[in-house]
């Protein structure tokens, strides 16, 4: 979890967070609840919001 926290520290805390999934057809999903179970932190899917812009896929190394 420290890796995720460190990666997020460089951004403004007021920014929205989205999860990019499916590298071949990049989609963006909202983040919902965050919970812990059996020593694992789970980030809930808040639903699809559409497709990621090409710039996002490029910055993630998917294009």
DSSP file (Angstrom, degrees, kcal/mol; ACC not computed):
  #  RESIDUE AA STRUCTURE BP1 BP2  ACC     N-H-->O    O-->H-N    N-H-->O    O-->H-N    TCO  KAPPA ALPHA  PHI   PSI    X-CA   Y-CA   Z-CA
    1    1 A X     >        0   0    0      0, 0.0     4,-2.4     0, 0.0     5,-0.2   0.000 360.0 360.0 360.0 -29.6    0.0    0.0    0.0
    2    2 A X  H  >  +     0   0    0      1,-0.2     4,-2.8     2,-0.2     5,-0.2   0.862 360.0  57.2 -59.5 -35.0    2.9    2.3    0.6
    3    3 A X  H  > S+     0   0    0      2,-0.2     4,-2.2     1,-0.2    -1,-0.2   0.913 108.4  45.7 -61.8 -42.9    3.7    2.2   -3.2
    4    4 A X  H  > S+     0   0    0      2,-0.2     4,-2.0    -3,-0.2    -2,-0.2   0.927 113.5  48.9 -66.3 -45.0    0.2    3.5   -4.0
    5    5 A X  H  X S+     0   0    0     -4,-2.4     4,-1.4     1,-0.2    -2,-0.2   0.929 112.4  48.5 -60.7 -45.6    0.4    6.2   -1.3
    6    6 A X  H  < S+     0   0    0     -4,-2.8     4,-0.5     1,-0.2     3,-0.2   0.898 110.6  51.2 -61.5 -41.1    3.8    7.4   -2.5
    7    7 A X  H >< S+     0   0    0     -4,-2.2     3,-0.5     1,-0.2    -1,-0.2   0.856 111.9  47.4 -65.1 -34.5    2.6    7.4   -6.2
    8    8 A X  H >< S+     0   0    0     -4,-2.0     3,-1.9     1,-0.2    -1,-0.2   0.713  91.8  79.7 -80.7 -20.9   -0.5    9.6   -5.2
    9    9 A X  T 3< S+     0   0    0     -4,-1.4    -1,-0.2     1,-0.3    -2,-0.2   0.756  83.5  63.4 -59.7 -25.9    1.5   12.1   -3.1
   10   10 A X  T <  S+     0   0    0     -3,-0.5    -1,-0.3    -4,-0.5     2,-0.3   0.563  94.8  75.9 -78.9  -6.1    2.7   14.0   -6.2
   11   11 A X  S <  S-     0   0    0     -3,-1.9     2,-0.2    -4,-0.1    -3,-0.0  -0.713  95.9 -92.7-105.8 156.4   -0.9   15.0   -7.1
   12   12 A X    >   -     0   0    0     -2,-0.3     3,-2.0     1,-0.1    -2,-0.1  -0.474  32.3-135.1 -62.0 127.7   -3.2   17.6   -5.7
   13   13 A X  T 3  S+     0   0    0      1,-0.3    -1,-0.1    -2,-0.2    -3,-0.0   0.669 102.0  63.5 -63.7 -14.9   -5.4   15.9   -3.0
   14   14 A X  T 3  S+     0   0    0      2,-0.0    -1,-0.3     0, 0.0     2,-0.1   0.502  80.8 108.6 -85.4  -3.6   -8.5   17.6   -4.4
   15   15 A X  S <  S-     0   0    0     -3,-2.0     2,-0.1     1,-0.1    -4,-0.0  -0.374  75.6-108.7 -73.5 151.3   -8.2   15.8   -7.8
   16   16 A X        -     0   0    0     -2,-0.1     2,-0.4     1,-0.0    -1,-0.1  -0.435  29.5-137.6 -71.6 153.4  -10.6   13.1   -8.8
   17   17 A X        +     0   0    0     -2,-0.1    14,-0.7    14,-0.1     2,-0.3  -0.960  23.1 177.6-116.5 133.5   -9.3    9.5   -8.9
   18   18 A X  E     -A   30   0A   0     -2,-0.4     2,-0.5    12,-0.2    12,-0.2  -0.946  23.5-134.1-130.1 153.2  -10.2    7.1  -11.7
   19   19 A X  E     -A   29   0A   0     10,-3.1    10,-2.3    -2,-0.3     2,-0.5  -0.940  16.0-149.2-108.6 123.7   -9.1    3.5  -12.3
   20   20 A X  E     +A   28   0A   0     -2,-0.5     2,-0.3     8,-0.2     8,-0.2  -0.805  24.5 174.1 -93.4 132.3   -7.9    2.7  -15.9
   21   21 A X  E     +A   27   0A   0      6,-2.2     6,-2.2    -2,-0.5    31,-0.2  -0.888  42.5  36.7-134.1 163.5   -8.6   -1.0  -16.9
   22   22 A X    >   -     0   0    0     -2,-0.3     3,-1.3     4,-0.2    -1,-0.2   0.992  58.7-152.5  60.8  80.8   -8.3   -3.2  -20.0
   23   23 A X  G >  S+     0   0    0      1,-0.3     3,-0.6     2,-0.1    -1,-0.1   0.775  92.0  54.5 -53.6 -31.1   -5.2   -2.0  -21.8
   24   24 A X  G 3  S+     0   0    0      1,-0.3    -1,-0.3    39,-0.0     2,-0.1   0.781 128.8  16.7 -77.4 -24.6   -6.5   -3.1  -25.3
   25   25 A X  G <  S-     0   0    0     -3,-1.3    -1,-0.3    -4,-0.1    -2,-0.1  -0.579  93.7-146.5-142.6  72.7   -9.7   -1.1  -24.9
   26   26 A X    <   +     0   0    0     -3,-0.6    26,-1.6    -2,-0.1     2,-0.3  -0.151  21.6 179.3 -57.1 124.3   -8.9    1.4  -22.1
   27   27 A X  E     -AB  21  51A   0     -6,-2.2    -6,-2.2    24,-0.3     2,-0.4  -0.874  21.0-133.2-119.2 154.9  -11.9    2.2  -19.9
   28   28 A X  E     -AB  20  50A   0     22,-2.7    21,-3.3    -2,-0.3    22,-0.8  -0.916  20.0-171.4-111.3 139.0  -12.1    4.5  -16.9
   29   29 A X  E     -AB  19  48A   0    -10,-2.3   -10,-3.1    -2,-0.4    19,-0.2  -0.958  21.6-121.7-125.9 143.7  -13.9    3.5  -13.7
   30   30 A X  E     -A   18   0A   0     17,-2.6    16,-3.3    -2,-0.4    17,-0.4  -0.411  27.6-118.9 -75.6 159.9  -14.7    5.6  -10.7
   31   31 A X  E     + B   0  45A   0    -14,-0.7    14,-0.2    14,-0.2   -14,-0.1  -0.835  36.1 172.3 -98.0 137.0  -13.5    4.5   -7.3
   32   32 A X  E     -     0   0A   0     12,-2.8    14,-0.1    -2,-0.4    -1,-0.1   0.063  48.2  -3.3-115.6-129.4  -16.0    3.7   -4.6
   33   33 A X  E     -     0   0A   0     12,-0.1    11,-3.5    10,-0.1     2,-0.4  -0.223  55.9-148.8 -66.1 151.4  -15.6    2.3   -1.1
   34   34 A X  E     + B   0  43A   0      9,-0.2     2,-0.3    -3,-0.1     9,-0.2  -0.989  26.2 167.5-120.1 131.1  -12.2    1.2    0.2
   35   35 A X  E     - B   0  42A   0      7,-2.3     7,-3.6    -2,-0.4     2,-0.4  -0.910  28.1-132.1-141.3 164.5  -12.1   -1.7    2.7
   36   36 A X  E     + B   0  41A   0     -2,-0.3     2,-0.3     5,-0.2     5,-0.2  -0.966  25.4 165.7-121.4 137.9   -9.7   -4.1    4.3
   37   37 A X  E >   - B   0  40A   0      3,-2.3     3,-1.6    -2,-0.4    -2,-0.0  -0.939  69.5  -9.1-150.9 129.0  -10.1   -7.9    4.6
   38   38 A X  T 3  S-     0   0    0     -2,-0.3     3,-0.1     1,-0.3    -2,-0.0   0.828 128.7 -52.6  54.6  37.5   -7.6  -10.5    5.6
   39   39 A X  T 3  S+     0   0    0      1,-0.2     2,-0.4     0, 0.0    -1,-0.3   0.603 115.3 111.6  78.9  11.4   -4.7   -8.0    5.4
   40   40 A X  E <   -B   37   0A   0     -3,-1.6    -3,-2.3   -39,-0.0     2,-0.5  -0.959  61.2-138.8-119.3 135.9   -5.5   -6.8    1.9
   41   41 A X  E     -B   36   0A   0     -2,-0.4     2,-0.4    -5,-0.2    -5,-0.2  -0.837  21.7-159.3 -93.4 126.7   -6.9   -3.3    1.0
   42   42 A X  E     -B   35   0A   0     -7,-3.6    -7,-2.3    -2,-0.5     2,-0.6  -0.884   8.4-153.2-110.1 135.7   -9.6   -3.5   -1.6
   43   43 A X  E     -B   34   0A   0     -2,-0.4    -9,-0.2    -9,-0.2   -10,-0.1  -0.940  22.1-135.4-108.0 117.4  -10.6   -0.6   -3.8
   44   44 A X  E     -     0   0A   0    -11,-3.5   -12,-2.8    -2,-0.6     2,-0.5  -0.413  15.3-116.0 -75.5 146.9  -14.3   -0.8   -4.9
   45   45 A X  E     -B   31   0A   0    -14,-0.2   -14,-0.2     1,-0.1   -12,-0.1  -0.716  20.1-165.5 -82.2 121.3  -15.3   -0.2   -8.5
   46   46 A X  E     -     0   0A   0    -16,-3.3   -15,-0.2    -2,-0.5    -1,-0.1   0.263  54.7 -84.5 -91.8  11.2  -17.7    2.8   -8.6
   47   47 A X  E     -     0   0A   0    -17,-0.4   -17,-2.6   -18,-0.0    -1,-0.3   0.029  52.7 -62.3 103.1 150.4  -18.8    2.0  -12.2
   48   48 A X  E     -B   29   0A   0    -19,-0.2   -19,-0.3     1,-0.1     3,-0.1  -0.396  36.1-175.1 -67.7 141.5  -17.6    2.6  -15.7
   49   49 A X  E     -     0   0A   0    -21,-3.3     2,-0.3     1,-0.5   -20,-0.2   0.389  53.1 -87.1-115.9  -3.3  -17.4    6.3  -16.8
   50   50 A X  E     -B   28   0A   0    -22,-0.8   -22,-2.7     2,-0.0    -1,-0.5  -0.919  67.5 -29.3 130.7-158.6  -16.4    5.7  -20.4
   51   51 A X  E     -B   27   0A   0     -2,-0.3   -24,-0.3   -24,-0.3     2,-0.1  -0.743  59.5-112.8-100.2 146.1  -13.2    5.2  -22.3
   52   52 A X        -     0   0    0    -26,-1.6   -26,-0.1    -2,-0.3    -1,-0.0  -0.460  37.2-105.8 -70.9 144.6   -9.9    6.7  -21.3
   53   53 A X    >>  -     0   0    0     -2,-0.1     4,-1.6     1,-0.1     3,-0.9  -0.359  30.9-111.2 -63.2 153.4   -8.4    9.3  -23.6
   54   54 A X  H 3> S+     0   0    0      1,-0.3     4,-2.5     2,-0.2     5,-0.2   0.847 117.8  63.3 -55.3 -35.2   -5.5    8.1  -25.7
   55   55 A X  H 3> S+     0   0    0      1,-0.2     4,-2.4     2,-0.2    -1,-0.3   0.880 102.1  49.9 -58.9 -38.5   -3.2   10.4  -23.7
   56   56 A X  H <> S+     0   0    0     -3,-0.9     4,-1.9     2,-0.2    -1,-0.2   0.945 110.4  48.6 -64.8 -48.7   -4.0    8.3  -20.6
   57   57 A X  H  <>S+     0   0    0     -4,-1.6     5,-3.1     1,-0.2     6,-0.7   0.885 112.3  50.3 -60.1 -38.7   -3.3    5.0  -22.4
   58   58 A X  H ><5S+     0   0    0     -4,-2.5     3,-1.4     4,-0.2    -1,-0.2   0.936 109.9  48.7 -64.4 -46.8    0.0    6.4  -23.6
   59   59 A X  H 3<5S+     0   0    0     -4,-2.4    -1,-0.2     1,-0.3    -2,-0.2   0.778 110.1  52.4 -67.2 -25.7    1.1    7.6  -20.2
   60   60 A X  T 3<5S-     0   0    0     -4,-1.9    -1,-0.3    -5,-0.2    -2,-0.2   0.509 117.6-115.3 -84.0  -4.9    0.3    4.2  -18.8
   61   61 A X  T < 5S+     0   0    0     -3,-1.4    -3,-0.2    -4,-0.3    -2,-0.1   0.730  81.7 122.9  79.8  22.8    2.4    2.6  -21.5
   62   62 A X      <       0   0    0     -5,-3.1    -4,-0.2    -6,-0.2    -5,-0.1   0.607 360.0 360.0 -93.0 -13.6   -0.5    0.8  -23.1
   63   63 A X              0   0    0     -6,-0.7    -1,-0.2    -5,-0.1    -5,-0.2   0.364 360.0 360.0-115.0 360.0    0.0    2.4  -26.6
